């Protein structure tokens, strides 16, 4: 998985394009189901994997 080629969404299997200039920690989203993923660089390579993004919830002062 990874590099600049598309990856498949683990939720719906739609292809998610990975930017040519992608960096560690960048967020990408599936255009079909809307799930967000964080790009994680594989140690010692230029390949990326994806993990579910941990999106912070706003507390609106609560």
QUIJOTA-V339621 format. One record per residue. N is the residue number from 1. RES is the residue in one small letter. PHI is phi in radians with two decimals (none if undefined). PSI is psi in degrees with one decimal (* if undefined). BURIAL is b if it has 24 or more other ideal C-beta (glycine too) atoms within 12 Angstrom, else e. Layout:
<<N;RES;PHI;PSI;BURIAL> <N;RES;PHI;PSI;BURIAL>>
//
This chain:
<<1;x;none;142.4;b> <2;x;2.14;-151.9;b> <3;x;1.17;-136.8;e> <4;x;-1.88;4.0;e> <5;x;-1.46;156.6;e> <6;x;-1.14;154.2;e> <7;x;-2.06;156.5;b> <8;x;-1.60;138.3;e> <9;x;-1.17;127.6;b> <10;x;-1.12;-23.1;e> <11;x;-1.42;-46.6;e> <12;x;-2.22;-2.1;e> <13;x;1.24;11.4;e> <14;x;-1.27;148.5;e> <15;x;-1.32;134.7;e> <16;x;-1.97;116.3;b> <17;x;-1.22;139.2;e> <18;x;-1.86;123.8;b> <19;x;-1.05;147.9;e> <20;x;-1.04;-31.6;e> <21;x;-1.81;29.0;e> <22;x;-1.03;146.1;b> <23;x;-2.24;160.8;e> <24;x;-0.93;130.3;e> <25;x;1.54;-5.2;e> <26;x;-1.16;144.4;e> <27;x;-1.70;136.0;b> <28;x;-2.22;152.1;b> <29;x;-2.22;148.0;b> <30;x;-1.37;129.0;b> <31;x;-1.28;-20.3;e> <32;x;-1.52;-53.3;e> <33;x;-1.78;-12.6;e> <34;x;1.45;1.3;e> <35;x;-1.19;137.4;b> <36;x;-1.76;143.2;e> <37;x;-2.29;149.4;b> <38;x;-1.76;134.2;e> <39;x;-1.40;132.7;b> <40;x;-2.17;121.5;b> <41;x;-1.33;132.4;e> <42;x;-1.24;133.8;e> <43;x;-0.97;131.7;e> <44;x;1.30;17.3;e> <45;x;-2.57;176.0;e> <46;x;-1.76;12.3;e> <47;x;-1.58;149.8;e> <48;x;-1.99;152.8;b> <49;x;-2.14;172.2;e> <50;x;-2.12;144.0;b> <51;x;-2.32;153.0;e> <52;x;-0.97;130.9;e> <53;x;-1.29;137.1;e> <54;x;-1.64;97.0;e> <55;x;-1.49;131.0;e> <56;x;-1.35;135.7;e> <57;x;-1.53;137.7;e> <58;x;-1.35;139.9;e> <59;x;-1.69;-8.3;e> <60;x;0.86;36.5;e> <61;x;1.33;14.5;e> <62;x;-1.42;*;e>>
//
